[in-house]
Structures are given as structure tokens and as C-alpha cells.
């Protein structure tokens, strides 16, 4: 049974850095302005009636390319969102595992119990003050946390149970220990960006292809055509921001907070 008085999912929140997010949206706005400016320049250079002759063929190709690109872009958005949602659930599992392990070792002998609980408190502090900032910077997570867990696991696994109560406590502790190792391993894997470079290349190339099609259509109302170009580029740019942010759940302008770990660190010393 967990020791948290509040559900962990209430404490595991998404933190949004408004200045960073505004900076990313400013970049999107600059790209929109650049694409619209280039389109306006081409409109002055190319005759609209000449472009309108090929609207039927261009429209067919644009539809085919647009469907293909929409499928790829939508798939990537769904994948990174599922990764982010899974990272949130995994953080909750890791916090719960630490709290449960802290609680079930109550049946151990006092010296061993206090040693394990002290290591657990240090592990929580390591996660909050060392690992979370490292993941936020995209840096390598130090090995200190893993070493602390190895020491805890050795103490739990080598404990000699003397009766059924201590045997049951040891089995519960081993189960939570394994759960904690799995959750920590998954968290470190999820901290790595989910979108590889080759996929980013495909997304950017597809976006350029979509925008290029806007330039070869001939429309009598040229301001309306520029508005359509701006909407298309802006939508793709915003989706790029979404992909970039949710592919790294622990860094960027939108990231998972360590609030659940902070709450756990505050309440662990109150457990008896």
C-alpha cells in the first residue's frame, strides 16, 4: 500500500515554460513570414493565367502528396504523444514503487530498515536534484542513482527472514524493488528523443514539398492565396513544435515536473 496521501497523477504535472514556448512560436511566425514573402515575390514574377492552366494537374498531385504527408505527420504526432503519456505513467510507477518499498521494509530488523530507508531518501534526493536537471539539459544521467538502487537491492535480497511476517515483507520488497528498477530504466530510455534525424529530414522535406505546391497554383485572388499559404505553413510549424516537445518528455518548454518526487521527499521522513 502506497504512502502518498494524494494520487501521484495529481502531482505529476506538465510544466510549461512560457518564454521558451513563445520563442518557439516566434520562430514559427518567422518561417511563415519568410514563406509568404517568397510566395508574394513569385506572384509578381509569374503570370497567374499561366499558372492556372496547370491547376488541375497540380491539384491532383497536391492531393496525393498531401494525403501521404498528413498520414506520416499524424502518425509521428500520435507516437510522440503516446511516448509522453507513457512517460507520465512511468514516473508515477517509479514514485509509487519507492513509497511502497519504503513502507514494506518496516518488518525488517531496525538497523537494516533504517539503512534501506536512508538509501531510499538519498535516491529521491538524487532524482530531484541531480537526475531531473540532467534530463532537462539533455545531459547524461550520472550513475549515482543506479548505485544507490543496487545497494538497496543487495540489502533486500540478502535479508534473512525469520518468520512468515518478515518473509512476506521481503517478497513484497523484492517485487517493489524490481518494479523500481524497471521504472527507472524506462524513464532513462524515455528521456532520449523519440524522433530520429532521418525522420526529421523526411518531415522537413515533406513540408517543403507541400509549401512548394502552394507556389505553383494560379489564383485570381492573390491575397487569399497568400493567406492559405500562411495557414498551411503555420499549421505544419506548430505540429513540428508539438513533435519536438513531446518527443523529449523531461526537457524543453513542455516537460514533466518533478513535483511528485518533491512531495515524496517531504513525506518519507514521516513514515514509521
C-alpha positions in Angstrom: 0.0 0.0 0.0 1.4 3.4 -1.0 2.3 6.1 1.5 1.2 9.1 -0.6 -1.8 10.8 0.8 -2.6 12.3 -2.7 -2.8 10.4 -6.0 0.6 10.6 -7.8 -1.1 11.5 -11.1 -2.2 14.8 -9.4 1.4 15.5 -8.5 2.9 14.5 -11.8 2.1 17.6 -13.8 3.2 19.1 -17.1 5.3 22.3 -16.7 5.2 24.8 -19.5 7.9 27.4 -19.8 6.1 30.3 -21.4 9.2 32.3 -22.5 10.6 29.2 -24.3 7.3 28.4 -25.9 6.9 32.0 -27.1 10.4 31.8 -28.6 9.4 28.6 -30.5 6.2 30.2 -31.7 8.2 33.3 -32.8 10.4 31.0 -34.9 7.3 29.5 -36.5 6.0 33.0 -37.2 9.3 34.0 -38.8 9.2 30.9 -41.0 5.6 31.7 -42.0 6.6 35.3 -42.9 9.5 34.0 -44.9 7.4 31.6 -46.9 4.6 34.1 -47.5 7.2 36.7 -48.5 8.7 34.3 -51.0 5.3 33.5 -52.4 4.4 37.2 -52.8 7.7 37.7 -54.7 6.9 34.8 -57.0 3.4 36.1 -57.6 4.9 39.3 -59.1 7.3 37.3 -61.2 4.9 34.7 -62.6 1.8 35.3 -64.6 -1.3 34.0 -62.8 -3.1 33.0 -66.0 -0.2 30.8 -67.0 -0.2 29.0 -63.6 -4.0 28.5 -63.8 -3.5 26.3 -66.9 -2.0 23.6 -64.7 -4.2 23.8 -61.7 -6.0 20.5 -62.4 -2.7 18.5 -62.6 -1.1 20.4 -59.7 -4.3 19.9 -57.7 -4.2 16.1 -58.2 -0.6 15.9 -57.3 -1.1 18.1 -54.3 -3.9 15.9 -53.0 -1.8 12.8 -53.4 1.2 14.3 -51.7 -0.9 16.0 -49.0 -2.6 12.7 -48.0 0.7 10.9 -47.8 2.3 13.7 -45.8 -0.7 14.1 -43.5 -0.5 10.3 -42.7 3.2 10.5 -41.8 2.9 13.7 -39.8 -0.2 12.5 -37.9 1.5 9.2 -37.2 4.5 10.9 -35.7 2.4 13.2 -33.6 0.5 10.2 -32.2 3.7 8.3 -31.5 5.3 11.1 -29.5 2.1 11.8 -27.6 1.9 8.2 -26.6 5.5 8.3 -25.5 4.8 11.4 -23.4 1.7 9.9 -21.8 3.7 6.7 -21.1 6.5 8.7 -19.5 4.0 10.3 -17.2 2.6 6.9 -16.1 6.1 5.6 -15.7 7.1 8.4 -13.4 4.0 7.7 -11.3 5.0 4.0 -11.1 8.5 4.8 -10.0 7.4 7.2 -7.3 4.8 4.6 -6.1 7.5 1.9 -6.1 9.8 4.0 -3.9 7.0 4.8 -1.5 5.8 1.2 -1.3 9.3 -0.1 -0.7 9.9 2.4 2.0 6.8 1.2 3.7 7.1 -2.6 3.4 10.6 -2.8 4.9 9.1 -1.8 8.3 9.2 -5.6 9.1 12.9 -5.8 8.7 15.3 -5.5 11.6 15.8 -1.9 12.8 19.4 -1.4 11.6 18.7 -2.8 8.1 15.3 -1.0 7.9 16.9 2.4 8.7 19.8 1.7 6.3 17.4 0.9 3.4 15.2 3.9 4.2 18.1 6.2 4.3 19.3 5.0 0.9 15.7 5.5 -0.4 15.7 9.1 0.9 19.0 9.7 -0.8 17.8 8.2 -4.0 14.8 10.5 -4.0 17.1 13.5 -3.5 19.4 12.3 -6.3 16.4 12.0 -8.7 15.1 15.5 -7.8 18.4 17.4 -7.6 20.7 15.5 -9.9 18.9 13.4 -12.5 15.9 15.7 -13.2 18.2 18.7 -14.0 20.4 16.4 -16.1 17.4 15.2 -18.2 16.2 18.7 -18.5 19.6 19.7 -20.1 19.6 16.6 -22.2 22.8 15.5 -20.5 23.9 12.1 -19.4 22.4 11.0 -16.1 25.1 10.2 -13.5 25.4 6.7 -12.2 24.8 7.7 -8.5 21.1 6.8 -8.6 21.8 3.4 -10.0 24.5 2.7 -7.4 22.1 3.6 -4.6 19.4 1.2 -6.0 22.0 -1.6 -6.3 22.9 -1.1 -2.6 19.2 -1.2 -1.7 18.6 -4.3 -3.8 21.5 -6.1 -2.2 20.2 -5.3 1.3 16.7 -6.5 0.4 17.8 -9.7 -1.4 20.2 -10.8 1.3 17.9 -10.2 4.2 17.3 -13.4 6.2 13.6 -13.8 7.0 12.9 -15.4 10.4 9.1 -15.8 10.3 6.2 -15.6 7.9 5.7 -11.9 8.5 9.3 -10.9 7.6 9.2 -13.4 4.7 6.1 -11.8 3.3 7.6 -8.3 3.8 10.8 -9.4 1.9 8.8 -10.8 -1.0 6.8 -7.5 -1.2 10.0 -5.6 -1.0 11.6 -7.6 -3.8 8.5 -7.0 -6.0 8.7 -3.3 -5.5 12.5 -3.3 -6.0 12.0 -4.9 -9.4 9.2 -2.5 -10.2 11.5 0.4 -9.3 14.4 -0.9 -11.4 12.1 -1.3 -14.4 10.5 2.1 -14.0 13.9 3.8 -13.7 15.2 2.1 -16.8 12.1 3.1 -18.7 12.5 6.7 -17.6 16.1 6.9 -18.8 15.1 5.4 -22.1 12.2 7.9 -22.5 14.5 10.8 -21.8 16.1 10.2 -25.2 14.5 12.0 -28.2 11.9 9.7 -29.9 12.3 11.2 -33.4 15.5 10.2 -35.2 17.3 12.5 -37.5 16.3 10.7 -40.7 12.6 11.1 -39.7 13.1 14.8 -39.1 14.7 15.0 -42.6 11.6 13.3 -44.1 9.2 15.6 -42.2 11.1 18.8 -43.3 11.4 17.6 -46.9 7.7 16.8 -46.9 6.8 20.2 -45.5 8.9 21.9 -48.2 7.1 19.9 -50.9 3.7 20.9 -49.5 4.7 24.6 -49.5 6.2 24.3 -53.0 2.8 23.2 -54.3 1.2 26.4 -53.0 3.6 28.4 -55.2 2.6 26.7 -58.5 -1.2 27.3 -58.1 -2.7 30.2 -60.0 -5.5 32.0 -58.1 -7.1 35.3 -59.1 -7.4 36.5 -55.5 -3.7 36.6 -54.7 -4.1 37.9 -51.1 -6.3 35.0 -50.3 -3.7 32.6 -51.7 -1.1 34.2 -49.5 -3.4 33.7 -46.5 -3.8 30.0 -47.4 0.0 29.6 -47.6 0.4 31.2 -44.2 -2.2 28.9 -42.7 -0.6 25.8 -44.1 3.0 26.8 -43.1 1.8 27.8 -39.6 -0.1 24.6 -39.0 2.9 22.5 -40.1 5.2 24.6 -37.9 3.0 24.2 -34.8 2.9 20.5 -35.3 6.7 20.5 -35.6 6.8 22.2 -32.2 4.4 19.6 -30.7 6.6 16.8 -32.1 9.8 18.3 -30.8 8.4 19.0 -27.3 6.6 15.7 -26.7 9.5 13.6 -28.1 11.6 14.8 -25.1 9.2 14.5 -22.0 11.8 15.7 -19.5 13.2 18.7 -21.3 12.1 21.7 -23.5 9.4 24.2 -22.9 6.8 21.5 -22.2 8.1 18.8 -19.8 7.1 16.6 -16.9 7.7 18.1 -13.5 9.4 16.5 -10.5 6.7 17.6 -8.2 5.7 14.1 -7.3 9.3 13.3 -6.3 9.4 16.5 -4.2 6.2 15.5 -2.4 7.6 12.1 -1.7 10.8 13.5 -0.4 8.8 15.7 2.0 6.7 12.9 3.4 9.1 9.9 3.5 10.6 11.0 6.9 7.0 10.9 8.4 6.6 7.2 7.8 7.0 5.0 10.8 
